[in-house]
Amino acid sequence: MVFLLFIAVMYGYKKHQEVSNQHNYLNPLLMEKVHAIQKEIHTASSILTTAMDENQIPYAQWMQLKNAYKTIEHASYEIEKMARAIYPNRAKGLENATKTTSYLMASDLVYIEDNFIEANLDRSDMITFSAEERELLEPIYNTTLAWRKISGQYYVVTYIITRKYWVDMMKEIQEESILYQKDYYK
């Protein structure tokens, strides 16, 4: 009996070490992805606020805006994948809606660029938006502001993987992403 108890304790200790090693490996990756999505949401909302308020932005910011949505797409996918693997019960309902929404937003930006913005612009050239372009940007702007409000409530901490708030953040962001998609497909 003592021998079986000893084996069970050793097995439990080994399993604990494996989980600890996995957390130590995944923690920096998760911190990087959460920080990236928060940073790019903040960047995109700032650029779009300028675009909507001043009706123009430099072409360099336009390129930065397109890159922001590509980063959000990739980071949200990775974060949700980690959430489903690490906390499957808490991550129930995460369905890559934010990934899809940021892809749709990036596609709309490409559409605007292809149809309304001059070709061969220099990074410092200003882009002025027409009423039609502003109409296309408005839902992107509103959703990005909602994402910013949500993500701004969460802080990236040193040992993020053991805390579950990042899963909740993605669920809240997903709700806004789903609203965007409902309007998008009307």
C-alpha positions in Angstrom: 0.0 0.0 0.0 2.8 2.4 0.9 4.5 1.5 -2.4 1.4 2.4 -4.4 1.0 5.6 -2.5 4.7 6.5 -3.2 4.1 5.7 -6.9 1.0 7.9 -7.0 2.9 10.8 -5.3 5.8 10.5 -7.8 3.3 10.4 -10.8 1.5 13.5 -9.4 4.8 15.3 -9.0 5.9 14.4 -12.5 2.6 15.6 -14.0 2.9 18.8 -12.0 6.4 19.4 -13.4 5.1 18.8 -17.0 2.3 21.3 -16.6 4.7 23.8 -15.0 7.2 23.4 -17.9 4.4 23.8 -20.4 3.2 27.0 -18.7 6.8 28.4 -18.6 7.1 27.7 -22.3 3.7 29.1 -23.3 3.5 32.1 -21.0 5.9 34.4 -23.0 4.1 33.5 -26.2 0.7 34.3 -24.7 2.0 37.5 -23.3 3.3 38.5 -26.7 0.1 37.7 -28.5 -2.1 39.5 -25.9 0.1 42.5 -26.0 0.2 42.5 -29.8 -3.6 42.4 -30.1 -4.0 45.2 -27.5 -1.3 47.4 -29.2 -2.7 47.0 -32.7 -6.3 47.6 -31.5 -5.1 50.8 -29.9 -3.1 51.8 -33.0 -6.0 51.1 -35.4 -8.5 53.0 -33.3 -6.1 56.0 -33.0 -5.6 56.1 -36.8 -9.3 55.7 -37.5 -10.2 58.4 -35.0 -7.9 60.8 -36.9 -9.3 59.7 -40.2 -12.9 60.2 -39.0 -12.2 63.5 -37.2 -9.9 65.1 -39.8 -11.1 63.3 -42.9 -7.6 62.5 -43.9 -4.5 60.6 -42.9 -1.0 60.1 -44.3 -0.6 57.1 -46.6 2.0 55.7 -44.1 -0.8 55.5 -41.5 -3.1 53.8 -44.0 -0.5 51.1 -44.5 -0.1 50.8 -40.7 -3.8 50.4 -40.4 -3.9 47.6 -42.9 -1.1 45.8 -41.1 -2.8 46.3 -37.7 -5.8 44.3 -38.8 -3.6 41.5 -40.2 -1.9 41.4 -36.8 -5.2 41.3 -35.0 -6.4 38.5 -37.2 -3.3 36.4 -36.5 -3.0 37.2 -32.8 -6.7 36.6 -32.1 -6.5 33.2 -33.8 -3.5 32.2 -31.7 -4.9 33.5 -28.4 -8.2 31.6 -29.0 -6.4 28.5 -29.9 -4.4 28.6 -26.7 -7.5 29.4 -24.7 -9.3 26.3 -26.1 -6.2 24.1 -25.3 -5.5 25.5 -21.8 -9.0 26.4 -20.5 -11.5 24.5 -22.7 -14.4 25.0 -20.4 -13.9 28.7 -20.0 -13.2 29.1 -23.7 -16.5 27.5 -24.8 -18.0 29.7 -27.4 -14.8 31.2 -28.8 -15.2 30.5 -32.5 -12.6 32.7 -34.3 -15.1 35.5 -34.9 -12.5 38.1 -34.2 -10.2 36.5 -36.7 -12.9 36.6 -39.3 -14.0 40.1 -38.5 -10.4 41.5 -38.7 -10.0 39.7 -42.0 -13.2 41.3 -43.3 -12.0 44.7 -42.1 -8.6 44.3 -43.8 -10.5 43.2 -47.0 -12.6 46.4 -46.8 -9.5 48.5 -46.5 -8.0 46.8 -49.5 -11.2 47.4 -51.4 -11.1 51.1 -50.5 -7.5 51.3 -51.6 -8.1 49.5 -54.9 -11.1 51.6 -55.8 -10.7 55.0 -54.2 -7.0 55.7 -53.4 -4.5 56.8 -56.0 -1.8 54.3 -56.9 1.9 54.9 -56.2 1.5 57.2 -53.3 4.4 58.2 -51.2 4.3 57.5 -47.5 3.9 61.2 -46.7 1.1 61.8 -49.2 -2.2 62.5 -47.6 -5.3 60.4 -48.3 -8.6 62.4 -48.1 -11.7 60.3 -47.7 -14.9 60.8 -49.7 -18.4 60.3 -48.1 -18.5 56.8 -49.6 -15.2 55.8 -48.1 -16.2 57.2 -44.7 -19.4 55.1 -44.9 -17.2 52.0 -45.5 -14.9 53.0 -42.6 -17.6 53.8 -40.1 -18.5 50.2 -39.0 -14.8 49.4 -38.8 -14.2 52.5 -36.7 -17.1 51.7 -34.3 -16.1 48.1 -33.8 -12.4 49.0 -33.3 -13.4 51.6 -30.7 -15.5 48.9 -28.9 -12.5 46.5 -29.0 -10.3 49.2 -27.6 -12.6 49.9 -24.7 -12.7 46.2 -23.9 -9.0 45.4 -24.3 -8.0 48.6 -22.4 -9.7 47.1 -19.2 -7.2 44.2 -19.2 -3.5 44.4 -18.3 -0.8 42.0 -19.4 0.8 40.7 -16.3 4.0 38.7 -15.9 2.6 35.2 -15.4 -0.5 35.6 -17.5 -1.1 32.0 -18.4 -2.3 31.0 -14.9 -4.9 33.8 -15.0 -8.0 33.4 -17.0 -8.9 37.0 -17.7 -7.4 36.9 -21.2 -10.0 34.3 -22.2 -12.7 36.6 -20.9 -11.2 39.5 -22.9 -11.3 37.5 -26.1 -15.0 36.5 -25.4 -15.9 40.2 -24.9 -14.1 41.2 -28.1 -15.8 38.4 -29.9 -19.2 39.8 -29.0 -18.4 43.0 -30.8 -16.9 41.0 -33.7 -20.1 39.1 -34.1 -22.1 42.3 -34.2 -19.9 43.6 -36.9 -20.4 40.5 -39.0 -24.2 40.6 -38.6 -24.2 44.2 -40.0 -21.6 43.2 -42.6 -23.8 40.5 -44.1 -27.0 42.5 -44.2 
